[in-house]
């Protein structure tokens, strides 16, 4: 199950999506999130799904990889669906027993909520799948550069965010190794109820924290040995330039967002 978590991983490629400017990919990701939340009709969700499918196919990222990453969130998605089914009011009651009431509106709202969660996870994952950590750091720093006027630590914030994303796969792999080592010593992480499984995970925390602090110290030492002193006075090896394809992608997403809004207004 831990190996199914692909958040923060980067898969090198030479596709159109990989070649987009990281700043524009950040903007497009935000615009896609807005799309998902403004979709109010079946046509709106169809447009959002079509855009996601196009990006996945154009990036040449295996759809199985995205589906595998969603497996780790099945419990969260199921809980969200159940809560929306039982606690969404409506006029068309399909089932009623004491305080439990299931309505047609609740079923549709739960279905759309599941679609939103799946679209958000898959869409935002494409950002890290197709953008290297270095380019992602530069993109975040360039987008937030106007905040330097108020002495906001833009470079440090971008560096922390990227390092956090970069070390998620590393910590997941470390957790998997610790679990395998403890299973070899007789530890049981799979039997029992949910509470017992949670208690069985406690022995993993201490070695995991020790490993995380050790890796953080090694990273700090490596950065000091390379004379890293923050963002002041640093130059860029790769200078970013917005190309025609970047602007085309932006205007395409903007047009699709307008179509989603119109579909919601006219109830299509």
Residue, then its C-alpha position, 0 to 999 in steps of 0.5 A: x500500500x505504501x508503494x502506491x503513494x506517488x505524491x512528490x515523485x517526478x517521472x522524466x519525459x519529453x512530452x508537451x506537458x513536460x516542456x511547459x514552463x513550470x510557472x505556467x504549470x503552477x498557474x494552470x494547476x490552480x486554474x484546474x482546481x478552480x474548474x473542479x470547484x466551479x463545475x455544477x453540472x454534468x457537462x462541467x464535470x465532463x469538461x474537467x474530465x476531458x481536460x484531465x484525460x488529455x493531459x494524462x495522455x499528452x504527458x505519456x504518464x501511465x493511467x495505471x500509475x494515477x489509479x494506483x495512487x488513488x488506491x491509498x485514498x479509498x477509505x477517505x473517499x468512502x467516508x466522504x461519500x457516506x457522510x454526504x449521502x446521509x447528511x445532505x438534505x433533499x426533497x426526493x427521499x429514497x430511504x428513511x429509517x429513524x434519523x437516517x434519511x437518504x435522498x436523491x440529492x444526497x446521492x448525486x452530491x456524494x457522486x459529484x464530491x467523489x469526482x471532485x476528490x479524484x479530479x483534484x488528486x489526479x490533476x495536482x499529481x500531474x504537476x509533480x509527475x511532469x516537473x522536476x523539483x528544481x524547476x518547481x522551486x524556480x517556478x514557485x520562487x518566480x511567481x512569488x517574487x513580487x512579495x520580496x517588496x515586503x521582505x517575504x522570504x520567497x526563496x526559502x519558502x519555495x525551497x522548503x515546499x520543494x524539499x518537503x515534496x521531494x522527501x515524501x517518496x523517500x520517507x515512504x520508502x524508508x517506512x516500507x523498509x522499517x515495516x519489512x524489518x519489523x515483520x521479519x522480527x515477528x511484528x504484525x501490522x495486518x491482523x486485528x481491528x483498526x485500533x490494534x493496527x493503529x497501535x501496531x504502527x506506533x513502533x514505526x514512529x521512533x525509527x522513522x523520526x530518527x531517519x528523517x532527522x538524520x536525512x535532514x542533517x545530511x542534507x543541511x551538511x551537503x548544502x553547506x559544503x556547496x556554499x549554499x547561502x539562500x536566494x540573495x545573489x544567486x543566478x539561474x542555470x536555466x532562464x525561464x521563458x514563456x513560449x507560445x505553447x504556454x500561452x496557448x495552454x493558458x487560454x485553452x484552460x481559460x476558455x474551458x473554465x468559461x464553458x464550465x461556468x456557462x454550463x452551470x448557469x444554464x444547467x447543461 
